[in-house]
């Protein structure tokens, strides 16, 4: 399978009845706020540099972000928080991510989400996360240059550490630690050699406004990930 075929498979997915209904329902709810736009209202695949050495995994598309624009981390405050940090590190062409075709492009990085559909209250069920895991596994397999993986939030971290062994192969003794902001794990894999797993709080408006995560701290962690990936100098 190639990336294009995978993206087609993702956008056609209807495994989770609750999410399939909600992504359309929420589009109808907010349509009046965007009268000149047509909501995407489908599963949202990842995107970025096909030769990416760094993969960043978020939670899920936002109701008025990815579910509207059809591009993860695009069209909402979380997306712009992340875009600003990526731009400052040198991994993006501009500091804002507003819509597809806006000129925002990634350099050496790829963005995706643990869950491809917007969940009610940003809380997917365990079965919904599990249903989407095959997509994350396949993304990791297809991104053959990727050696560094950054999870944004605890759900993204849990999905990532479940996906890496399936995608790349690890020893039976691999016991992934629980999510912790700033965590770094170095891991030897069977199919790709040494990889690095990092964790950060999600760049949501709530986390940033309450001070749980500053934009400076987000930039620091992304810069660290980019250094490990050989994308920027130490």
C-alpha positions as CSV (number, residue, x, y, z in Angstrom):
1,X,0.0,0.0,0.0
2,X,1.2,3.5,-0.8
3,X,0.3,6.8,1.0
4,X,-2.4,7.8,-1.5
5,X,-4.2,4.4,-1.2
6,X,-4.0,4.6,2.6
7,X,-5.5,8.1,2.6
8,X,-8.3,6.9,0.4
9,X,-8.9,4.0,2.8
10,X,-9.0,6.3,5.8
11,X,-11.4,8.8,4.3
12,X,-13.8,6.0,3.4
13,X,-13.7,4.4,6.9
14,X,-17.0,4.0,8.8
15,X,-15.9,1.4,11.5
16,X,-17.1,3.6,14.4
17,X,-20.9,4.3,14.1
18,X,-20.8,6.9,16.9
19,X,-18.0,8.9,15.2
20,X,-19.5,8.5,11.7
21,X,-22.7,10.2,12.9
22,X,-21.0,12.8,15.1
23,X,-18.6,14.1,12.4
24,X,-21.7,15.0,10.2
25,X,-23.8,16.2,13.1
26,X,-21.1,18.6,14.3
27,X,-20.6,19.9,10.8
28,X,-24.3,20.8,10.6
29,X,-24.1,22.4,14.0
30,X,-21.4,24.8,13.0
31,X,-22.2,25.3,9.3
32,X,-23.8,28.7,9.9
33,X,-20.5,30.0,11.2
34,X,-18.8,29.2,7.9
35,X,-21.4,30.0,5.2
36,X,-18.8,30.0,2.4
37,X,-17.3,26.7,3.3
38,X,-18.3,23.1,3.0
39,X,-17.3,21.0,6.0
40,X,-15.1,18.0,5.3
41,X,-17.0,15.9,7.8
42,X,-15.0,12.7,7.0
43,X,-12.1,10.9,8.6
44,X,-9.0,13.0,8.3
45,X,-5.7,11.4,7.1
46,X,-2.3,12.5,8.1
47,X,-0.1,14.7,5.9
48,X,3.3,16.1,5.5
49,X,6.7,15.3,4.0
50,X,6.8,11.8,2.5
51,X,10.5,11.6,3.5
52,X,9.7,12.7,7.0
53,X,12.1,11.7,9.7
54,X,9.8,13.1,12.4
55,X,6.2,12.0,12.9
56,X,4.0,14.0,15.3
57,X,0.8,12.3,16.5
58,X,-2.1,14.2,18.0
59,X,-5.4,13.1,19.5
60,X,-8.1,13.6,16.7
61,X,-9.4,16.3,14.3
62,X,-11.1,19.2,16.0
63,X,-14.8,19.9,15.4
64,X,-14.2,23.2,13.7
65,X,-10.6,22.4,12.8
66,X,-9.7,19.2,10.9
67,X,-13.3,18.1,10.6
68,X,-14.0,21.4,8.8
69,X,-10.9,21.8,6.7
70,X,-10.0,18.2,6.0
71,X,-6.4,18.6,7.3
72,X,-5.4,17.7,10.8
73,X,-4.2,20.5,13.0
74,X,-5.7,23.1,10.6
75,X,-8.2,25.8,11.1
76,X,-8.2,26.0,14.9
77,X,-6.2,27.4,17.8
78,X,-4.4,24.1,18.5
79,X,-3.3,23.9,14.9
80,X,-1.9,27.4,15.0
81,X,-0.1,26.8,18.3
82,X,1.6,23.8,16.7
83,X,2.2,25.5,13.4
84,X,4.0,28.4,15.2
85,X,6.3,26.0,17.0
86,X,7.0,24.1,13.9
87,X,7.8,27.2,12.0
88,X,10.2,28.5,14.7
89,X,12.1,25.2,14.6
90,X,12.3,25.4,10.8
91,X,9.9,22.5,10.0
92,X,7.1,24.5,8.4
93,X,6.9,27.2,5.7
94,X,4.6,29.5,7.7
95,X,3.5,30.0,11.4
96,X,-0.3,29.5,10.7
97,X,-2.3,26.5,9.4
98,X,-5.7,27.8,8.4
99,X,-7.0,25.7,5.4
100,X,-5.9,23.3,2.7
101,X,-4.0,25.2,0.0
102,X,-2.9,27.9,2.4
103,X,0.8,27.4,1.6
104,X,1.5,25.7,4.9
105,X,3.9,22.8,4.2
106,X,6.1,20.6,6.4
107,X,9.8,20.0,6.0
108,X,11.0,16.6,7.3
109,X,7.9,16.1,9.4
110,X,4.5,14.5,9.2
111,X,1.4,15.2,11.2
112,X,-1.3,12.7,12.0
113,X,-3.7,11.7,14.8
114,X,-4.4,8.6,16.8
115,X,-8.1,8.9,15.9
116,X,-9.1,10.1,12.4
117,X,-12.6,11.3,13.2
118,X,-13.7,14.1,15.6
119,X,-15.0,12.5,18.8
120,X,-17.6,14.0,21.1
121,X,-16.0,16.2,23.8
122,X,-12.6,15.1,22.4
123,X,-13.0,11.7,24.2
124,X,-12.8,8.7,21.9
125,X,-13.7,5.3,23.5
126,X,-11.0,2.6,23.8
127,X,-12.6,0.7,20.9
128,X,-12.6,3.8,18.7
129,X,-8.9,4.3,19.3
130,X,-8.3,0.6,18.7
131,X,-10.2,0.7,15.4
132,X,-8.0,3.5,14.1
133,X,-4.7,2.0,15.3
134,X,-4.2,0.0,12.0
135,X,-4.1,3.4,10.2
136,X,-1.3,4.7,12.5
137,X,0.6,1.4,12.1
138,X,0.4,1.7,8.3
139,X,1.5,5.3,8.4
140,X,4.5,4.4,10.4
141,X,5.4,1.6,8.0
142,X,5.0,3.8,5.0
143,X,7.1,6.7,6.4
144,X,10.3,4.7,5.9
145,X,12.7,7.5,6.9
146,X,11.0,8.2,10.2
147,X,13.1,7.6,13.3
148,X,11.6,10.0,15.8
149,X,8.0,10.0,17.0
150,X,6.4,12.7,19.1
151,X,3.0,12.1,20.8
152,X,0.9,15.1,21.9
153,X,-1.2,14.0,24.9
154,X,-1.8,10.7,26.7
155,X,-4.2,9.1,24.2
156,X,-1.7,9.8,21.3
157,X,1.1,8.4,23.5
158,X,-0.8,5.2,24.3
159,X,-1.7,4.7,20.6
160,X,1.8,5.4,19.5
161,X,3.5,2.9,21.9
162,X,0.9,0.3,20.8
163,X,1.6,0.9,17.1
164,X,5.4,1.0,17.1
165,X,5.8,-2.7,18.0
166,X,3.3,-3.7,15.3
167,X,4.8,-1.4,12.7
168,X,8.5,-1.8,13.4
169,X,8.9,-4.9,15.6
170,X,10.3,-4.7,19.1
171,X,11.6,-7.2,21.7
172,X,9.1,-9.0,23.9
173,X,10.6,-7.1,26.9
174,X,9.4,-3.7,25.6
175,X,7.3,-2.2,28.4
176,X,6.3,1.3,27.4
177,X,6.2,3.8,30.3
178,X,3.1,5.8,31.0
179,X,2.6,9.2,29.5
180,X,4.6,12.0,31.0
181,X,5.3,15.4,29.6
182,X,8.8,15.7,28.4
183,X,9.3,11.9,28.4
184,X,12.0,10.5,26.0
185,X,12.3,6.8,25.2
186,X,15.1,5.3,23.0
187,X,14.1,1.9,21.5
188,X,15.8,-0.6,19.3
189,X,13.4,-2.0,16.6
190,X,13.7,-5.0,14.3
191,X,12.8,-3.2,11.1
192,X,14.2,0.2,11.5
193,X,17.0,0.1,14.1
194,X,17.0,2.7,16.8
195,X,14.1,5.1,17.1
196,X,13.1,7.7,19.7
197,X,9.7,8.3,21.2
198,X,8.9,11.6,22.9
199,X,5.8,12.9,24.7
200,X,4.3,16.4,25.2
201,X,1.1,17.9,26.5
202,X,-1.3,18.6,23.6
203,X,-1.1,22.2,22.4
204,X,-4.8,22.8,23.0
205,X,-6.1,26.3,23.9
206,X,-7.0,25.0,27.4
207,X,-3.5,23.7,28.0
208,X,-1.8,26.8,26.7
209,X,-4.1,29.3,28.5
210,X,-3.9,27.6,31.8
211,X,-0.1,27.5,31.6
212,X,0.1,23.7,31.6
213,X,2.0,24.0,28.3
214,X,3.7,27.2,27.1
215,X,4.4,27.8,23.4
216,X,8.1,28.1,24.4
217,X,8.0,24.6,26.0
218,X,6.3,23.2,23.0
219,X,8.9,24.7,20.7
220,X,11.7,23.2,23.0
221,X,10.3,19.7,22.7
222,X,9.8,19.9,19.0
223,X,13.3,21.2,18.6
224,X,14.6,18.3,20.6
225,X,12.7,15.9,18.4
226,X,14.0,17.6,15.3
227,X,17.6,17.4,16.6
228,X,17.2,13.6,17.3
229,X,15.9,13.3,13.8
230,X,18.8,15.1,12.3
231,X,16.6,17.9,10.9
232,X,18.2,20.8,12.9
233,X,21.6,21.3,14.5
234,X,22.0,20.7,18.3
